[in-house]
Structures are given as structure tokens and as C-alpha cells.
Amino acid sequence: MKQQQGGYAIGVDVGGSHSCAAVIDLSSGKIAGSPCEVPLDSRAGAREIVTVLAGNIAGALETSGVGQVSGAGLAFPGPFDYGRGISEVHGVGKYDRIYGLDVSLSLFSCLQDRGVKDFRFVNDASAFALGESAAGSGKGAGRMVAITLGTGVGSGFVADGKLVDEGEGIPPFGWVYCLPFEDGIADDAFSTRWICRRYLELSGKHVQGAKEVAGRCREGEFCAIGLFNEYGRRLAQFVFPVLTRFKADVLVLGGNISKAYGFFGPALEKGLAEAGCRTPVRTSALFDRAALVGAASLFD
């Protein structure tokens, strides 16, 4: 059922070391009150993880001043059965101890007395895409591609405000990370791993990630500047067919690497223009709030 304008829902961004929740006004995408963030040990047992998540949701509701919400949407890392609310994370060093747990039912038993009885789940990159479409850099666009660039490459395809993961021009499940590029896949070519490895090849020095390389760009370091120019050119080659096949109206970039857009963006935009692609590129307007808004929008 379509949420009536002016309704509220809780958005939760579940990470590897923390959980952040906020009550979202579905008509505007704005936060009611302030976000509530708590530490979360992803290696803990099921009881502790559920207790922390339930407490985080309850805390956000209490600080919001809102009396009633439609439910709570959780942006959760995969693999996860998002339709049934069951974790399938296993063997990756986090959330192993909730493998097979019905997270929805577990939260219901903790929060039904608080009036939170409906729980929905979405991939974290998909939540980012939904959030930017609803209230961020993709707002008003009919067809949007969102890509997050960080420790891995996440993606989401949105058409008319709804997440789509199948159909013409959309890779299986809406995932671009596994699409082939050069001698490997996109996840290897555009993640933090590539930046660190490539910088070592160019300079003989180790870095921790894009932020450090961006800092060296500001200092005028040739290797750092060249690396981001190369990154932008290669990203243009990769996203051009993705945008073209989907007939995207806008590309929105998020993730930690996107914060260095000033250094790789010109090469990306030039590469797209030379390929004949007129799709505008924007960086996230919501940043960390995007996943909260997107998860809550599951009730819109």
C-alpha cells in the first residue's frame, strides 16, 4: 500500500562496526530528530546483535518526537535474503553468528511493544541508490544509476523512484561489481585495492586509500595526479555501456573514493563526452544519510 504523504518510517544503516538509525519523513526525506548511532560488534552472538539493533531502532524513535511509524527498513550487507529477512552472511569475518537467523522475526519480538512491527531489508548499495533518488542527487531523474566506490563497488538502478534489478539494460541483480573489465572484474578495477596497488606500482610507496592519495594530489605530487586521471579514464570506459544500455538520465557516485571526485571527475567526464555519452555525473548529496533515507523509503 502506498504510504500517505507525511508518514514516517525508520531507516537503519547496518555496518561492520556500527549501526545508525533515524526516523525519516517519507514526504521530504528529512530526518525527524537526529540520527542515533551505536557501536555494533559484527562478530558477536545473535542475541547481542539483535539486542543492539533493536536498541538502536528504539533510540531513534525516542529521539524523533514521532509517535507512530510504518516500520523499519534496514540496509544490510549481503549475502542476505532480503525478501524474507534472513541473513546468509558466512565466512567473511562478520555476522557469521547470525547465519540463517530470521532477523525480521527477532526484531519483531523485541520491538512490537514499541509499535514497530514491520521490518523490510535492502542491500546497502541499493539503499544508497534509493536514498539519492528520493531526496538526493538523483531526485527528479526518471532513470538513475548509482555506483558506490570504496572497499568494493556497489550499485543500484532506479526507474521512476523504484529499485529495479532485472530487465533490459540491467545486469543480473543490478550488480556491476562482477562485470568484466580489462583482465578482471569491476570490483578489482575501481576499489580501494586498485588505488593502493596502482600507487605502489607508480611510486614504490604504500598508501591506505583514496583519501591519502587525494592529499598528495593537493600537494601536487605527479604520481597521485596521474593515478586519479587514469582512474577517471578507466571508469568512463566501464560506465559508458552501463549508462547507455539502461538509458540513464543521471549517474550518482557515492562511497569514500567519490570524495576525491575533484581529482578523477574531469577525466571521467571527458571520457564520457568523447564516447558520446551525455549522461550527467553527480556525487552524493546525502552521503551517510542516503542509506537511511533509502531504507526507510521501502515503506513509501
C-alpha positions as CSV (number, residue, x, y, z in Angstrom):
1,M,0.0,0.0,0.0
2,K,1.3,3.4,-0.9
3,Q,2.4,5.4,2.2
4,Q,0.4,8.5,2.7
5,Q,2.3,11.7,2.3
6,G,3.6,12.9,5.6
7,G,4.1,9.4,7.0
8,Y,7.3,8.3,8.8
9,A,9.5,5.2,8.8
10,I,12.8,4.3,10.4
11,G,15.9,3.8,8.3
12,V,18.7,1.7,9.6
13,D,22.2,1.5,8.1
14,V,23.9,-1.6,9.4
15,G,27.7,-1.6,9.1
16,G,30.5,-3.9,10.2
17,S,31.3,-1.8,13.3
18,H,28.2,0.3,14.0
19,S,24.5,0.7,13.3
20,C,22.9,4.1,12.6
21,A,19.1,4.6,12.7
22,A,16.9,7.6,12.1
23,V,13.2,8.3,11.7
24,I,12.6,9.7,8.2
25,D,9.8,11.9,6.9
26,L,8.8,10.0,3.8
27,S,7.3,13.1,2.1
28,S,10.6,15.0,2.3
29,G,13.4,12.6,3.0
30,K,14.3,14.6,6.0
31,I,15.3,13.2,9.4
32,A,13.0,13.7,12.3
33,G,15.1,14.5,15.3
34,S,18.7,13.3,14.8
35,P,20.4,10.1,13.8
36,C,21.2,7.6,16.5
37,E,24.5,5.7,16.1
38,V,25.7,2.9,18.3
39,P,28.7,0.5,18.2
40,L,27.9,-2.9,16.8
41,D,30.3,-5.9,17.0
42,S,29.6,-7.9,13.9
43,R,31.5,-10.9,15.4
44,A,29.2,-11.1,18.4
45,G,26.5,-13.6,19.0
46,A,23.0,-13.4,17.6
47,R,21.4,-12.3,20.9
48,E,23.8,-9.4,21.2
49,I,23.5,-8.3,17.6
50,V,19.7,-8.3,17.7
51,T,19.6,-6.5,21.1
52,V,21.9,-3.7,19.7
53,L,19.8,-3.3,16.5
54,A,16.6,-3.2,18.5
55,G,18.0,-0.7,20.9
56,N,19.3,1.4,18.0
57,I,15.8,1.5,16.4
58,A,14.1,2.2,19.7
59,G,16.6,5.0,20.4
60,A,16.0,6.7,17.1
61,L,12.2,6.5,17.7
62,E,12.5,8.0,21.1
63,T,14.6,11.0,20.0
64,S,12.5,11.7,16.9
65,G,9.4,13.1,18.7
66,V,7.3,11.0,16.3
67,G,4.6,8.9,17.8
68,Q,4.0,6.3,15.1
69,V,6.0,4.8,12.2
70,S,5.1,2.5,9.4
71,G,8.0,0.2,10.2
72,A,11.8,-0.1,10.0
73,G,13.8,-0.6,6.8
74,L,17.3,-2.0,7.3
75,A,20.2,-1.6,4.8
76,F,22.1,-4.8,5.4
77,P,25.3,-6.1,3.8
78,G,25.0,-9.2,1.8
79,P,24.6,-12.0,1.1
80,F,21.1,-11.7,2.7
81,D,17.7,-13.0,1.8
82,Y,16.2,-9.5,1.7
83,G,12.7,-10.7,0.9
84,R,12.4,-13.0,4.0
85,G,14.7,-11.0,6.3
86,I,17.2,-13.9,6.8
87,S,21.0,-13.4,7.0
88,E,23.1,-15.5,4.7
89,V,26.4,-13.9,5.6
90,H,29.0,-16.6,6.2
91,G,32.8,-17.0,6.2
92,V,33.6,-13.3,5.8
93,G,34.6,-12.5,9.4
94,K,31.4,-10.6,10.2
95,Y,27.8,-11.6,11.1
96,D,28.8,-15.3,10.9
97,R,26.8,-16.0,14.1
98,I,23.5,-14.8,12.7
99,Y,23.7,-17.0,9.6
100,G,20.2,-18.4,9.0
101,L,18.6,-16.1,11.6
102,D,15.2,-14.7,10.8
103,V,16.2,-11.1,11.7
104,S,12.7,-9.8,11.0
105,L,11.1,-12.1,13.5
106,S,13.8,-11.5,16.0
107,L,13.4,-7.7,15.9
108,F,9.6,-8.0,15.9
109,S,9.7,-9.9,19.3
110,C,11.9,-7.0,20.7
111,L,10.1,-4.0,19.3
112,Q,6.4,-4.9,18.9
113,D,5.7,-3.2,22.3
114,R,7.2,0.0,20.8
115,G,4.8,-0.1,17.9
116,V,7.4,-1.2,15.4
117,K,6.1,-4.4,13.8
118,D,7.0,-4.3,10.2
119,F,10.6,-4.8,9.0
120,R,12.0,-4.7,5.5
121,F,15.5,-5.2,4.2
122,V,17.6,-4.0,1.3
123,N,21.2,-4.2,0.2
124,D,23.3,-1.3,1.4
125,A,24.3,-0.1,-2.1
126,S,20.6,-0.4,-3.2
127,A,19.6,1.7,-0.1
128,F,22.1,4.4,-1.2
129,A,20.5,4.4,-4.7
130,L,17.0,4.7,-3.3
131,G,18.0,7.5,-0.9
132,E,19.7,9.6,-3.6
133,S,16.7,9.1,-5.9
134,A,14.2,10.1,-3.2
135,A,16.0,13.1,-1.7
136,G,19.5,13.5,-3.1
137,S,21.4,14.0,-6.3
138,G,19.1,11.7,-8.3
139,K,15.8,13.4,-7.2
140,G,13.6,14.1,-10.2
141,A,15.5,11.8,-12.6
142,G,13.4,9.2,-14.3
143,R,16.2,6.7,-14.6
144,M,19.3,6.7,-12.4
145,V,22.3,4.6,-12.0
146,A,24.1,4.8,-8.6
147,I,27.6,3.4,-8.0
148,T,29.4,3.3,-4.7
149,L,33.2,3.3,-4.9
150,G,35.1,2.1,-1.8
151,T,36.4,-1.2,-0.4
152,G,34.2,-2.7,-3.1
153,V,32.0,-1.5,-5.9
154,G,28.2,-1.3,-5.2
155,S,25.4,-0.4,-7.5
156,G,21.7,0.3,-7.8
157,F,19.4,1.0,-10.7
158,V,16.3,3.2,-10.1
159,A,13.4,3.8,-12.5
160,D,10.6,6.1,-11.6
161,G,11.7,6.1,-7.9
162,K,11.7,2.3,-7.7
163,L,14.7,0.0,-7.4
164,V,14.9,-2.4,-10.4
165,D,17.2,-5.4,-10.6
166,E,16.1,-7.1,-13.8
167,G,15.1,-6.1,-17.3
168,E,16.6,-4.6,-20.4
169,G,19.9,-2.9,-19.8
170,I,20.3,-4.1,-16.2
171,P,22.9,-6.6,-15.2
172,P,21.8,-9.6,-13.1
173,F,20.5,-8.4,-9.7
174,G,21.6,-4.9,-10.6
175,W,25.2,-5.7,-9.7
176,V,28.0,-4.2,-11.6
177,Y,30.8,-5.3,-9.3
178,C,31.2,-8.6,-11.1
179,L,31.0,-7.3,-14.7
180,P,34.2,-8.0,-16.7
181,F,36.7,-5.2,-17.1
182,E,40.2,-5.4,-18.5
183,D,41.7,-8.6,-17.2
184,G,39.3,-9.0,-14.2
185,I,36.1,-7.5,-12.9
186,A,35.0,-4.0,-11.9
187,D,35.4,-4.8,-8.2
188,D,39.1,-5.3,-8.7
189,A,39.5,-2.3,-11.1
190,F,37.8,0.5,-9.2
191,S,38.0,-0.4,-5.5
192,T,40.4,0.9,-2.8
193,R,42.6,-2.2,-3.6
194,W,43.3,-1.0,-7.1
195,I,44.2,2.5,-5.9
196,C,46.6,1.2,-3.3
197,R,48.2,-1.3,-5.7
198,R,48.5,1.1,-8.5
199,Y,50.0,3.8,-6.3
200,L,52.6,1.3,-5.2
201,E,53.4,0.5,-8.8
202,L,53.8,4.2,-9.7
203,S,55.7,5.4,-6.7
204,G,57.1,2.5,-4.8
205,K,55.2,3.7,-1.7
206,H,52.3,2.3,0.3
207,V,49.1,4.2,1.0
208,Q,46.0,3.3,2.9
209,G,43.4,4.5,0.4
210,A,42.0,7.2,-1.8
211,K,41.9,9.9,0.9
212,E,45.7,9.7,1.3
213,V,46.3,9.8,-2.5
214,A,43.9,12.8,-2.7
215,G,46.0,14.6,-0.1
216,R,49.1,14.0,-2.2
217,C,47.3,15.4,-5.2
218,R,46.7,18.6,-3.3
219,E,50.4,18.8,-2.7
220,G,51.0,18.5,-6.5
221,E,52.5,15.0,-6.5
222,F,52.8,13.8,-10.0
223,C,52.1,10.1,-9.2
224,A,49.0,10.8,-7.3
225,I,47.6,13.2,-10.0
226,G,48.4,10.6,-12.7
227,L,46.7,7.8,-10.8
228,F,43.4,9.7,-10.5
229,N,43.5,10.7,-14.1
230,E,43.9,7.1,-15.0
231,Y,41.2,6.1,-12.7
232,G,38.8,8.5,-14.2
233,R,39.6,7.5,-17.8
234,R,39.1,3.8,-17.0
235,L,35.9,4.5,-15.1
236,A,34.5,6.3,-18.1
237,Q,35.2,3.2,-20.3
238,F,33.4,1.0,-17.8
239,V,30.3,3.0,-17.1
240,F,29.7,4.2,-20.6
241,P,28.0,0.9,-21.7
242,V,26.2,0.6,-18.4
243,L,24.6,4.0,-18.7
244,T,23.9,3.6,-22.4
245,R,22.1,0.3,-22.0
246,F,20.0,1.5,-19.2
247,K,19.3,4.8,-20.9
248,A,20.2,6.6,-17.6
249,D,19.3,10.2,-17.0
250,V,22.0,10.6,-14.3
251,L,24.9,8.8,-12.7
252,V,25.3,9.3,-9.0
253,L,28.6,8.3,-7.3
254,G,29.0,7.6,-3.6
255,G,31.4,5.8,-1.3
256,N,34.7,7.1,0.1
257,I,36.5,7.2,-3.3
258,S,33.8,9.5,-4.6
259,K,35.0,12.2,-2.1
260,A,38.1,12.5,-4.4
261,Y,35.9,13.3,-7.4
262,G,37.6,16.7,-7.9
263,F,40.7,14.7,-8.9
264,F,39.3,12.0,-11.1
265,G,36.0,13.6,-12.2
266,P,37.4,15.7,-15.0
267,A,38.9,12.7,-16.7
268,L,35.7,10.7,-16.2
269,E,33.5,13.4,-17.7
270,K,35.9,13.9,-20.6
271,G,36.0,10.2,-21.3
272,L,32.2,10.0,-21.3
273,A,31.9,13.1,-23.6
274,E,34.4,11.7,-26.0
275,A,32.4,8.4,-26.2
276,G,29.2,10.4,-27.0
277,C,27.6,10.0,-23.6
278,R,25.7,13.0,-22.3
279,T,24.5,11.5,-19.0
280,P,25.5,13.9,-16.2
281,V,27.6,12.7,-13.3
282,R,26.8,13.9,-9.8
283,T,28.3,13.0,-6.4
284,S,26.2,12.1,-3.5
285,A,24.2,14.9,-1.9
286,L,23.3,12.8,1.2
287,F,26.5,10.9,1.9
288,D,25.9,8.7,5.1
289,R,22.3,9.8,5.2
290,A,21.5,8.2,1.8
291,A,21.2,4.7,3.1
292,L,18.9,5.8,6.0
293,V,16.6,7.6,3.6
294,G,16.7,4.7,1.1
295,A,16.0,2.0,3.7
296,A,13.1,4.0,5.1
297,S,11.7,4.6,1.6
298,L,10.9,0.8,1.4
299,F,7.7,1.9,3.1
300,D,6.9,4.7,0.6
